[in-house]
Amino acid sequence: MKYTEVTFTCSPNDEIVNSILSATIADTGFESFVENELGTTAYVQSDLFDEAQLNEILENFPYEAKITYTYKEIEEKNWNEEWEKNYFQPLIIDDKCIIQSTFHNAPAIYDYNIYIDPKMAFGTGHHQTTELMIREILKEDFSGKALLDMGTGTAILAILASMRGAGPIEAIDIDQWAYDNAMENIKLNGIDNITVKIGGANLLVDMAFDVILANINRNILLNDIHAYASVLNNGGCLYMSGFYIDDIPAITEECKKNGLTFCHNTQKDNWTAVKFQKA
Ligand SMILES: C[S@@+](CC[C@H](N)C(=O)[O-])C[C@H]1O[C@@H](n2cnc3c(N)ncnc32)[C@H](O)[C@@H]1O
């Protein structure tokens, strides 16, 4: 599969502009985002890259900013090298959890030592939404809980949930790359209670979970919350991220329609993670 790397130059180059940019283009198929000294570098499958649509987004950008871009097609094999050279550094969260790749040699001295070789899949912990979800998982008692990780990406959340005692775990992603990468990372971390499947909410039949994690995006979540609610046990919790603080009312409204009550939210920059409970 060919990927296109788009380098955005943002003025101002700040958290708000880069966050809005990432969230907006994520809805058009962009999968990975790296903030840098110019703005954001983002990756999209080449057959999904639509320059006219991108221009329209930038023309109607909902925030005062000047954004220009250049792009080039990259080969699959370059991806790991890019990460190794430039982007993915070990990430330590709350002195409890480290996420690093096999090419790092940071000491594995934390309660949860996670290895992720990201390749094309999203989820190294460096995106605000992943970090917010990680903090929720570190906070809650997941022992013995049947758990679903929707939009698993690298399987980072499912792996940490397993280390925190959750199981059995289903990890689902719509993308073949994510499926392959999730399988690799699960093996790399010696986890044996996660089943990975390719697909979307249509797979959610004849299943029941105590906990559901879904870090995807606003529109997909709004569309699929009813399916998540249908496989959540009474008293079970749904944690979601991939959207902004401003989106909380719309998400809450949809959850309410499906018997889910708002518990709390956390936030970083403009991003948020929310917890809902089924009565
Ligand atoms: C923002 S990434 C999150 C990855 C990881 N869970 C994390 O927290 O870092 C969203 C993932 O959802 C997947 N995805 C997109 N649409 C989906 C859908 N309708 N159902 C399931 N997964 C989906 C994407 O392929 C991507 O891997």
PDBQT file of the ligand as one rigid body, heavy atoms in Angstrom, charges set to zero:
ROOT
HETATM    1  C1  LIG A 301      -7.095   7.588  16.288  1.00  0.00    +0.000 C 
HETATM    2  S1  LIG A 301      -6.660   5.953  15.878  1.00  0.00    +0.000 S 
HETATM    3  C2  LIG A 301      -6.577   5.230  17.508  1.00  0.00    +0.000 C 
HETATM    4  C3  LIG A 301      -5.576   4.117  17.660  1.00  0.00    +0.000 C 
HETATM    5  C4  LIG A 301      -5.356   3.650  19.093  1.00  0.00    +0.000 C 
HETATM    6  N1  LIG A 301      -6.528   3.015  19.620  1.00  0.00    +0.000 N 
HETATM    7  C5  LIG A 301      -4.948   4.805  19.988  1.00  0.00    +0.000 C 
HETATM    8  O1  LIG A 301      -5.669   5.109  20.927  1.00  0.00    +0.000 OA
HETATM    9  O2  LIG A 301      -3.897   5.408  19.742  1.00  0.00    +0.000 OA
HETATM   10  C6  LIG A 301      -8.188   5.385  15.233  1.00  0.00    +0.000 C 
HETATM   11  C7  LIG A 301      -8.176   4.000  14.651  1.00  0.00    +0.000 C 
HETATM   12  O3  LIG A 301      -9.537   3.676  14.322  1.00  0.00    +0.000 OA
HETATM   13  C8  LIG A 301      -9.565   2.957  13.120  1.00  0.00    +0.000 C 
HETATM   14  N2  LIG A 301     -10.913   3.122  12.556  1.00  0.00    +0.000 N 
HETATM   15  C9  LIG A 301     -11.369   4.102  11.742  1.00  0.00    +0.000 A 
HETATM   16  N3  LIG A 301     -12.679   3.925  11.513  1.00  0.00    +0.000 NA
HETATM   17  C10 LIG A 301     -13.070   2.834  12.199  1.00  0.00    +0.000 A 
HETATM   18  C11 LIG A 301     -14.318   2.168  12.368  1.00  0.00    +0.000 A 
HETATM   19  N4  LIG A 301     -15.434   2.599  11.777  1.00  0.00    +0.000 N 
HETATM   20  N5  LIG A 301     -14.367   1.072  13.165  1.00  0.00    +0.000 NA
HETATM   21  C12 LIG A 301     -13.226   0.610  13.747  1.00  0.00    +0.000 A 
HETATM   22  N6  LIG A 301     -12.016   1.196  13.611  1.00  0.00    +0.000 NA
HETATM   23  C13 LIG A 301     -11.941   2.299  12.860  1.00  0.00    +0.000 A 
HETATM   24  C14 LIG A 301      -8.430   3.542  12.294  1.00  0.00    +0.000 C 
HETATM   25  O4  LIG A 301      -7.993   2.615  11.318  1.00  0.00    +0.000 OA
HETATM   26  C15 LIG A 301      -7.370   3.825  13.378  1.00  0.00    +0.000 C 
HETATM   27  O5  LIG A 301      -6.492   2.739  13.531  1.00  0.00    +0.000 OA
ENDROOT
TORSDOF 0
